Amino acid sequence: MADVQVALPVPVPTPTTTLADDEDTSQVATTPPVAVPVHPVVEATIEETTPTPPPNDVDDVVEGRESQAPSTETEAAIPTIPVQDAEVANTPEVQNAAEPQNVGSTDEGEAAAAAASSSVPPPLPVAGTGEDTAPAAEAGASNSNDPDAPAEAPAQGTEVDVVDAAADPSTSSTSTQEDFEVDLMESFPYTEEEDIDLGTPFTGTYIVYEPTPEILFAFEGLEDDELPGVVNGNFASFFEMMCGHEFYRNYVRGATIRKLRTAKDAVKGKPNCLTGLFQLPLEVLYDVLELAHPMDLLHLSRSSKALRSIILSKQAENVWKNAYDHYQDLPRPPKELSPPKWTAMMFDDSRCDFCGQPGALLDFALNEHYCESCQRKYLVEQNDMVSVTDGYPRLLPILYQVLVPTYRQSGGKYQTYYESDNNARYRRRDVEEMIETLQTWYMTIDEGMCPEAGQKFEEWSQELITKSRAISDYAGYFNNWATSYYYNICNEMSMKQRTLADKCMKKFTKLGFDERDTDAASSDVYYYFRGVEVCRLTPKILEKHKEGIIQKITTQKRERLKRERREFVDKFYKDYKKTFKPEKWAYFPPEDLVAYDDLFTTFIQQDTLENVEELNQEAATAKLPEIRDDWFYQRQRDLYEMLPGVSAIDDSVEVPTDESLTPEEIDKQVEALRAQKKVDLKKTMDERMKRATTIFSCISLHMCGSYPHVFHTNWEFCSVGYAAAASIIRQLGLDPDTAAPEDMDKIDARFFCGNCPVKTCKKVQGRKAYTWRECVTHAVEKEEDHTHAIPAWLVLSEEANKFVKAHETPYPSPRRENWACNHCPEHFDKGVLLKTAKAHIKEAHSIENPVTDVDVVYLKGRYERNGNGRGRSIFHYGIEPTCNLKCNLCRSGRVQRMWTIQALVPHLFHMHGISMPQSTRDYSKIEILAG
């Protein structure tokens, strides 16, 4: 046991009395917090107490331990005392010290004069003065559970062992006070078990060095510098977390206080400004009090005994009701709880009801405060209910329904889990009590002692189930309401700190930092402010965090310089590509791959702001051809190894074993052997890759040609395309093992898919006429269609081929902006239309008749990121009726025309005046399919 010096806080006032000199200090009672305008020094002896187990009554948990009077044997060792009001207890004077109970003395004449000058009822009678000292002490011992009983303060210099006892007010010698006390206690609506929780009890021994005068009303005796702390209250810090969204304090209470105290219509407090208010009649005073916030009513009820008796009287029921009605955003109290008690549970400090640890927010389902350890100790999960009900398996289904579950994630969070069986938890004592009750019910039903037991059990259980569901519903509503405070605080604090970060960056821009860096660092500084809890920026705070802010700006500057060096490398590479013809641009590696080369990476990733090395452009220019050749060889090799029948390529060469050679000569021979092997391998790959049957498909079709600055490797050998190409090549009389794409393009035949049915397109029933490449694409698209399992290609005749080509849409389309001049890099960044490219060639290069694929080239997929997979519109050839008749009387033109018999007869009559056409004279018939 250690003696310590603590300073008494400045609580809200309560009348006190003076003990006689010969009073037995071991029997002195304690009182609720009293006002002490001065700060006397108290020597307190603090003893460590053990945590109190959960009481059996739920109300006892909410009320605290005030109702638990110590036994005769332990009352001297473990005394209890109420804690100060939450607002006062958190003031700076008390945060670093224990929370002692103030004990003072008052003059009886001053108390009588104050009672006579006020229109409110006089204070409760005082015990322990004059000849009534001994009876008062005896009465105090028997009435130790009365929270409102006045205490007797010891004389100056008297050592007091604080115990949970109070003097009996009935021993007062003043008849007026005695009559008023009887009326007041009769009108008091709450029993001592329903009293409001005053916090964790404090144990210790006090020595009071001077008495304090009696103060009847709140704020009357406060000094000018003390009033703002009482009026403004304490604010729960948004950043005082234990982890994640857990808080040491009740942030709903803090946010509510801040909202009330900082409102535009809030009245600033002044010393003694409420003295006139309390001189009003009681009815008028109630009309004024009902306009206050319920939390303010709670604070007023704790400020003095007189106000407590007024606000907690039966006549004040409408005051609380109207106070809640005036603030529609507040959830209404549950029916089983009184408004003062509900208000205290919501807005008191977040302390555990069992161990007193901070960080335990109110559980709205159980109406108790649980910390993390007490949740594990006093709550049982649904998965563990099987072990609790071991031997009684039929109790589980009804047990889950009649008990009230909680889905709270932790004691420091209002957030809840999803309402599932795995997340439900129940009070352990409720489970044990309910098991005993259910066993009694089932025993009564099974033994048939009561014929109507089954029906009564159903009614009883249904009532509990309905009540449990109702509690779960309003608990979910209350949790959402309380959680909304957290999100509002987050949003408000986030907006405030983001604005603060922007203003801070403007200041640093004026100090000489690059605006590009400060703008980029604004987001980093915002998160920095959140981490270090900066909510305002004063010169002192700015100087404290200046180094951290500059570090964020410097980091952004480094990243900006790296991006600029990367842009320089990209421009250097583009300039190198422009030295080649546009038809070669497709065979260059993408920009990202070039930037990852060691030569360029060393230049780009320099992490310094001083002595920056410049890029060696001569070495880079000499390096680029090597990068290009290696990349092209590696991509070709990767594709070559995907072909069927091709094994992985072995790059190893045999090292010469001639002992007469020096190491340098051996290295030269090895390099020469590797170069020769690479040449031979490339020749083999070129021969195999140039076949028309070498077809690859891309897994990510949306990426093909869409992003020329990157290269993806989602390629695989297409066996379906290989089978379709081989079938077409055989029908044209070529060998699939030797035919090249150029050979197929030279023939330029058109095909029908025999597996596709005749379809109608633009009122024409027929089939699509494909090129050989379009046939392969069609086969791949129909890969999962069982009707196309066996290729069935129909080759069109020469006459039909000419007819189809004359009506096809040209490809590549001259209306797409993918054309470029093949003699200069004029269209490197943006392609143009075909006619625009030809006009440029005529003007810039003096070529009168530009040739496609020679003077002007089409760069597929280089410029357009949308619609790269679009091909040309495929011509739909009429089959039913067959379009295979040619008019012999029409002059042959550039566009060949074919007719159906239904269209040819009117044509011959109107254009040539022939009403009876003859087949050999007027028209001729062609074969659509090749023989």
Salt bridges, closest charged atoms under 4 A:
ASP59 OD1 - LYS341 NZ 2.73
GLU63 OE2 - LYS341 NZ 3.87
ASP85 OD1 - ARG302 NH1 3.82
GLU87 OE2 - ARG261 NH2 3.97
GLU87 OE2 - HIS299 ND1 3.15
ASP148 OD1 - ARG308 NE 2.47
ASP195 OD1 - ARG308 NH2 2.42
GLU226 OE2 - HIS39 NE2 3.92
GLU240 OE2 - ARG249 NH1 3.87
ASP296 OD1 - ARG261 NH2 2.91
GLU317 OE2 - LYS314 NZ 3.64
ASP325 OD2 - LYS321 NZ 3.29
ASP325 OD1 - ARG332 NE 3.84
ASP329 OD2 - LYS259 NZ 3.66
ASP348 OD1 - ARG302 NH1 2.85
ASP349 OD1 - ARG253 NH1 3.66
ASP353 OD2 - HIS369 ND1 3.28
GLU368 OE1 - ARG427 NH1 3.25
GLU368 OE2 - ARG429 NH2 3.01
ASP430 OD2 - ARG427 NE 2.67
ASP446 OD2 - ARG394 NH2 2.55
GLU492 OE2 - ARG258 NH1 2.95
ASP514 OD2 - ARG516 NH2 2.92
ASP514 OD2 - ARG560 NH2 3.85
ASP517 OD1 - ARG560 NE 2.60
GLU564 OE2 - ARG516 NH1 3.36
GLU564 OE2 - ARG560 NH1 2.91
ASP570 OD1 - ARG566 NE 3.03
ASP575 OD2 - LYS571 NZ 3.30
ASP592 OD1 - ARG566 NH2 2.61
ASP607 OD1 - ARG558 NE 3.15
GLU626 OE2 - LYS623 NZ 3.99
ASP629 OD1 - ARG628 NE 3.37
ASP630 OD1 - LYS678 NZ 3.35
ASP638 OD2 - ARG635 NH2 2.96
GLU641 OE2 - ARG637 NE 3.38
ASP651 OD2 - ARG637 NH1 2.47
GLU671 OE2 - ARG674 NH1 3.85
ASP686 OD2 - LYS682 NZ 3.49
ASP745 OD1 - ARG773 NH1 2.48
ASP748 OD1 - ARG750 NH1 2.68
ASP748 OD2 - LYS805 NZ 3.43
GLU774 OE2 - ARG872 NE 2.83
ASP785 OD1 - HIS786 ND1 3.96
ASP785 OD2 - HIS788 ND1 3.69
GLU798 OE2 - LYS802 NZ 3.95
GLU808 OE2 - ARG750 NE 2.72
GLU808 OE2 - ARG872 NH2 3.04
GLU817 OE1 - LYS830 NZ 3.68
ASP855 OD1 - HIS823 NE2 2.85
GLU864 OE1 - ARG816 NH2 2.45
ASP922 OD2 - ARG921 NH2 2.92
